[in-house]
Amino acid sequence: MSNDIPAAVQRALDAIDQLDADAFVAAFAPDGYVDDWGRKFQGPDRIRSWSGAEFIGKNVTFTGTTVATPGNPVTLLTQVGGDGFNGPSHFTFEVQGDQVASMTITA
């Protein structure tokens, strides 16, 4: 990847690549959240449940990932694959300290 990706985000991306739900959830702050096209899942239990049903549990893959907007928040453009949604998406990550505060998924 690149140096434009904060370490906390890279940990989340590594967990996605490894389909490791525990590591994915652990990348988030305790009050962190996922915003999946306007549906918000906050806290580790709700993030885990969402991920199991719609993300890592669907064998999600990211290919061709690039940094669309560097900084904090950082936005990545990627091609999503797997057994759920397939297609291009933007993932915007906000980082607080060494953890992901939020991950927002949009077109």
C-alpha positions in Angstrom: 0.0 0.0 0.0 1.4 3.5 0.7 2.6 5.7 3.5 -0.6 7.7 3.1 -2.5 5.0 5.1 -2.4 5.4 8.9 -1.3 2.4 10.9 -4.7 1.9 12.4 -6.3 1.8 9.0 -3.6 -0.6 7.7 -4.4 -3.0 10.6 -8.1 -3.0 9.5 -7.1 -3.6 5.9 -4.8 -6.5 6.9 -7.7 -8.0 8.9 -10.0 -7.7 5.9 -7.4 -9.4 3.7 -7.0 -12.2 6.2 -10.8 -12.4 6.8 -10.0 -12.0 10.5 -13.1 -10.7 12.2 -11.4 -10.4 15.6 -8.6 -8.3 14.3 -11.0 -6.2 12.3 -13.1 -5.4 15.3 -10.0 -4.8 17.4 -8.8 -2.1 15.0 -11.8 0.1 16.1 -12.0 2.4 19.1 -14.5 1.1 21.7 -17.0 3.7 20.5 -16.0 3.4 16.9 -18.5 2.7 14.2 -19.1 1.5 10.6 -21.4 3.6 8.4 -22.5 1.3 5.6 -24.3 3.5 3.1 -26.2 5.4 5.9 -26.7 2.4 8.3 -24.6 2.9 11.4 -23.2 0.1 13.5 -21.5 1.4 16.6 -19.4 -0.5 19.2 -17.6 -3.8 18.9 -20.7 -6.0 19.2 -22.6 -4.2 16.5 -19.5 -4.0 14.2 -18.9 -7.7 14.7 -22.5 -8.6 13.9 -22.6 -6.4 10.8 -19.2 -7.8 9.6 -20.3 -11.4 10.1 -23.5 -10.8 8.1 -22.3 -8.4 5.4 -18.5 -8.1 5.3 -15.9 -10.6 6.5 -18.6 -13.2 6.8 -19.3 -12.7 3.1 -15.6 -13.3 2.3 -15.1 -9.7 1.3 -12.1 -8.9 -0.9 -10.5 -5.6 -1.8 -8.5 -5.2 -5.0 -6.9 -2.3 -6.8 -7.1 -0.2 -3.6 -5.8 3.4 -4.0 -5.8 6.4 -1.7 -8.4 8.8 -3.1 -8.0 11.4 -0.4 -5.0 11.3 2.0 -5.1 12.7 5.5 -7.4 12.1 8.4 -9.9 11.2 7.4 -8.4 9.1 4.6 -10.5 7.8 1.8 -9.7 4.7 -0.2 -11.2 3.6 -3.5 -11.3 -0.1 -3.9 -13.0 -2.8 -5.9 -15.1 -4.9 -3.5 -15.6 -8.6 -4.2 -16.8 -11.6 -2.3 -20.1 -13.3 -1.7 -22.0 -10.0 -1.0 -21.8 -6.6 -2.6 -19.4 -6.5 -5.6 -18.3 -3.2 -7.2 -16.3 -0.1 -6.6 -16.7 1.7 -3.3 -15.1 4.5 -1.3 -14.1 3.7 2.3 -13.4 6.7 4.5 -11.6 6.0 7.7 -11.2 8.5 10.6 -8.5 7.7 13.1 -8.2 8.7 16.7 -4.8 7.8 18.2 -4.0 4.3 17.2 -7.5 3.1 16.5 -10.1 3.6 13.8 -12.9 5.9 15.0 -15.1 5.3 12.0 -15.3 3.6 8.6 -17.8 5.1 6.2 -18.7 3.2 3.0 -20.1 5.2 0.0 -20.3 4.9 -3.8 
